[in-house]
């Protein structure tokens, strides 16, 4: 059948099995929007800002494993979307972004609302396309979805000039895709797996270090099975939370700048490290010169470019995390050797000693709301079964520290880019993907202001998201660093002109509550989550002075972690920042 380019876009999305598209209309994309008008199979979600469209698609992708789809217009439509595209790129989230473009003959003429979409997005996409012939449109969209969701996932941009959407051609959507020189590995090399198994069985102080790649590959079950078999301590990155349940006896907490004392010390003193789907970023490693100085590293990753990029590795293994974990488990089972229980017991004794530091302990209060207390109560009220989104900053760290994730794809978070404004629109994507599930957006008063207009989107689509605003009247993490490293010079980190969030939520048609007493925290949360058909904006007025502990300062090593000052005022060596 013959279809216009605009109709081809919509039909291609149908044939790809797309359920939702997040977007905002504009001149260059109007033919496509007109094609949406004539169908009901693909649901379009109208956001209030293009950045929110990409974050919502991102949240949808993280919560489902399916590519998120975005539709924006040319010029500012594209540039507004770049932050969300970069967010997805940094965390390897599958996303297809369809962009309107000025007509082909005007490209390069500085036409109205023209930007070089391909050039602007090139540094923060897995791939991008400019379609110059309507005959190539369907196959290009097919390639975009294939590239986005294969190998190491990531965002793909398809730039479509307006005249291409008006031209007509015979429609045929490809069933398969072949791209020259693009053959992502899936199964790991058996020899490398055997070498890894042998090294693990020789370890005296082993640790398993997993990242977002385990979650993205659906490898949580395989990881749990491997950990159960070996009995080795396991730590997650921020992006890997939920891949091993927080209450698993081998879980030593997450690691890095604000991770547990025991996980960071175990990383520092380990002799064999199994790294799976993690990229050794600076917030995890600290000073690379001080990172795990005695460790032989096995690194499993789908992306060969990530292996050995930041740290040298003993055994590189290219392959899908879930498949490689399964292969590794089989190799260990088939080996005549077994982990030495006595040696492993000695290692666990050291780890348990580190656990006694209780690095996540905080000072409770009956007069002022502690943000950690709010997150603990959130976990209690939701039975640890909510989808939790966040922005970036102190509230993000407290959510990661105190919620306790027992399933993958429940922690929806901008890890690599650290994007303020991510929390609310990503919660929209999650809620639309899981209409019956509880969704909590843990945010701060500075972050929520970045995309607060999306309260309107929530109202339009009746999304019962629960917003947990930890309101300390500061850009909390900026203030914390200024306190520690800038002699308390709080340059522009304060929030003096905040709106009345209760009234603001009400103006959008939602329910807002301001909570100022610790005794009211649990009740407010229970009331909010009991109302399954309403959005609640819970404005928790929290302690302004609270800092995130533990902490590894920039340039420090894992063994230089700073713990929270003791209540009695004493300050041992590891608490010197107090």
Secondary structure, 3 states (H helix, E strand, C coil): CEEEHHHHHHHHHHHHCCCEEEECCCHHHHHHHHHHHCCCCCEEEECCCHHHHHHHHHHHHHHHCCCEEEEECCCHHHHHHHHHHHHHHHCCCCEEEEEEECCHHHCCCCCCCCCCHHHHHHHHCCEEEEECCHHHHHHHHHHHHHHHCCCCCCEEEEEEEHHHHHCEEECCCCCCCCCCCCCCCCCCCHHHHHHHHHHHHHCCCEEEEECHHHHHCCCHHHHHHHHHHHCCCEEECHHHCCCCCCCCCCEEEECCCCCCHHHHHHHHHCCEEEEECCCCCHHHHCCHHHCCCCCEEEEEECCHHHCCCCCCCCEEEECCHHHHHHHHHHHHHHCCCCCCHHHHHHHHHHHHHHHCCCCCCCCCCCCCECHHHHHHHHHHHHCCCCEEEECCCHHHHHHHHHCCCCCCCCEECCCCCCCCCHHHHHHHHHHHHCCCCCEEEEEEHHHHCCCHHHHHHHHHCCCCCEEEEEECCECHHHHHHHHHHCCCCCCCCECCCCCCHHHHHHHCCCEEEEECCHHHHHHHHHHHHHCCCCCEEEEEEECCCCCCCCECCCCCCHHHCECCCCCCCCCCHHHCCC
